[in-house]
Amino acid sequence: MTFSGNSADDLWVRRLIPAPDAAARLVCLPHAGGSASYYHPVSRALSPAVEVLAVQYPGRQDRRGEPFVEDIATLADRVHEALRPWTDRPLALFGHSMGAVLAFEVTLRMEREGVRPLALYASGRRAPSTHRAEDVHLRNDAGIISELKKLNGTADSLLDDDELLHMVLPATRADYRAIETYRCEPGAVVRTPIIALTGDDDPKTTLEEARAWSAHTTGGFDLRVFPGGHFFLNDHAHKINMDIRSHLASTAAAGRV
């Protein structure tokens, strides 16, 4: 897979399939333990109408030798900094699970600098103001593997391969530490419209917790519920991708959601 982009920020921002004539960009932020390559199918589906930029966190794949970032605020600062060169065109943010919270925090930082995204797609995650006491990052390796199996988003071929697990578990643990110790600032609200996507059988998010995203925006809110668990988006990828492509194409043309 070939990545191209802007200068040193290529480490963080992967322009999976260049689409120079796209009306808008979609910045995709991975789930805990995830990587930029997870969004390559999204890039293929949305191009050339929408150009997909996928964020690569430190400590995995080609950034495996770099130290992890184990708190959401620092990670959001770094992602926001890396995205500055890409705000010359209308953009939206999409994050799944941990990535949804990170997308929200990045949106807050963008708006403080006068950049308002077209939309924030918050997938597979309860609203930032909701809280559950979770301790996955404190478990041993077997405990983390058990959690991954329960969520059904990691290939069995990886979970059954000791060598691959040895490579991915440290990054997964660091990401869980980041999201499980995250606390939203009271009253944190963006002007960017939020579209929350959730599975109706997601053990990590109830419908009420997903609906609570509405309290975090003054720019409009929509809740879209799909059959499935935490990784419902894998089973409904075509519909979700087509909805996003249509939504961003029309809103970019109109100039605002």
N, C-alpha and C positions, 0 to 999 in steps of 0.2 A: 504494500500500500504506500502510495506517495503522498506526502503532505506538502503543502506550500502555503505561504502566508507572509507576514510582515516581520522581518528582522529577527531579533532574539525572542520575541514573543511567540515564535513558532513552538517553543517549548510548552507554552500554555494553551495556545489557540491553534487548532488544526482546521485548516480550510480543506475539508475532505474532497469536495468536487468543486473547483472554481466555477462560479456562475457570474461573470462580470456584468451581465445584463439583468440580473435578478432585481425585482422591485424591492426586496427586503432580505434581511438576513435573520436566521434563527440560531441563537446561541444555545447549545445543548450542554447541560451539566449532568454528569453521571451520578448514579447511586453509590452507596457505600461499597467499596471494593471494585467499582466499575472503572471503565477507561473510555477514552475518546472513540476507540474503534467500535464500541457498542452502537454508535449513532451513524455508522456508515450506511446501513440500509435506509435510514431516514434521509440522508443526503441524496441517495439515488432516487428516492421517491419524490422528493421535493424539487430537485433540480430539473430544469434551469429557472423555474419560477421563483424559487426561494433558495438562497445560498446558505448552507448549513456550516456553522462553525462549532466544533466540538472542543470542549475544554479537557485538557489532560492534566490531572493532578500529579504532584510529585510522588515518587516512590513506587511507580508501577511502569510496566512495559519499558519503553525506551528512556524513562526517567527513574528507573529502578534504583540507581545509585544515589539519588537525591534524598535528603531527609524529608520525612512526612510532615505535613501541616496538620496538627491535631486539635485545632479549634476553628470554629466556623468564622469567627470575626476576622482572624488573620487570613484565612483562605479567601474570604470575600474581598478583603483588601487587595490581595495579590491578583485575583481574577479580574477585579475592576480595573486595576492598573494595566493588565495585559490587554483588556478590551478597548482601551481608549483609542488606539489607532483604527478600530473597526466601526466607530460610530459616525462615519461619514455617510452612511446609508441607513435608512430606517431599519431597526432591528427589534426582535422580540426575544424573550428568554424562555427556555423549556428546561425544567429540571424534574427528575424522577427521584422520589424518596428523599435521601439527604440532599440531592441536587435541587429539589424544589425549595427547601429552606435556603440553600446557598443562592439560588436565583433571586429569591426575595431580598436577601441581604445585599446582593450586587445591585439590584434595582434601586434600593434605598440610596446607595452610594452614587449611582448614576444620576438620580434625580437631584441630589444635593449639588451636582455640578451642572445642572440644567439640561441633562439628557433624559428624555422621557421615552422609554420603550413603547412599542405599539401594543404589546401584551405580555403578560407573564402567565405561562402555562405551568401550573403546579400539579404534578402528577404523583399519585401514590404516597401522599404525605398529609398528615393532619396539619392544621393551621399552626403558625408559629406560636400563638398565644396558648395553645393547648399543651399539656405536659403529661407525660407518663414517666414513672420511675423505671428506667431500663438499665441493665448492667451487662449487656452482651460483651462489651469491651473488656470486662473484668473476668470473663470466663476463660478456661483453658482452650486449647485448639479444638478439642472435641466438642466443646460447648458452642463455639462459633460455627463449626461445621454443621452441627445440629440445627442452628438457627438458619443457616443458608438453605439447608434441605427443606425446612419448614416453609420458607418463602418461595421455593420452587422457581428460582430465577437463575440458578447456576447449573451449568451442564453437569450431568452425572460423570462424564468423562474427566472433568476437572476434579470433582470431589473424590473420585476414586484413584487419582494419580498423586502419589505422595510427593513427587518432585515438583509438580505444578502447585500443589497446595502450599508447599514450603515457600514458594515464590509469592503467592497472592495473599496468604493469611496475614502477614504483617501489615500490609496496606489496608486490608479489610478491618483489622483491629483498630488501626489508627483512625479510619473513617468513622467507625462506630464510636470511638472515644469522642471525636469531634461533635457528632450529632447528638450523642446521649448527654453530653455536658453543656449543650447549647441552651441558652435562655434568651428569649426574645425581649428586647427593651419594651417596657410598658408603653402602650399607645403607638407602637410602630405601624405607620400607615403609608402606603404609596398612592400616587395619583394614577399609576398605570392600571388598566383593567386586568383583573385576574380571572383566569379560567381554570377551575379546579377539576381534575380528572381523577376518578377513583374506581376501584373495583368493589362490587357489592358484597364480596366475601373476603375483604382484605383484613387480616388479623392485626395490622399495624394502624389502620385508620377506619373509624366508624363514619357513617354518613354525616352525623352531627359534627364530628371533628373536621371533616372535609368542608362542610358548609360554613364552618367558622372562619374560613379564609375571607369571607365577605366582610368581616370586621377590619380587614387589613388593607382595604382600598376605598378610595373615593371615586374611582374611575369606572365603576361598573363591575359586575360579578356574574359568573355563570358556573353552574355545577353540572358536570357531565358524568353519569354513572354507567359503568360497563359491567357485564357479567365477568366474574373472575376474582382472583386473589390479588396479592401484592404486585405481581408482574402481569396484570391484566393487559397491559399495553402490548405484550408480545403476541397475544391472541387477537388483538384488534388493531394491529399496526396499520393495515391498509386504510381503514376508516379514519383513524386518528390522523394519519399523515395527510389524507385528502382534505379533511376538515381544516387542518392547519394551513395547508397550501392555499385553499380557497379563502380562508379568513384573512391571511396575511396579504395575499394579492389584492383583495378588495380594500382592506384597511390602509395599506400603503398607498394605493391609488387615491384614496379619499383623503389621505394625509393624517388620519387619526381614527382610532377605534370609536 
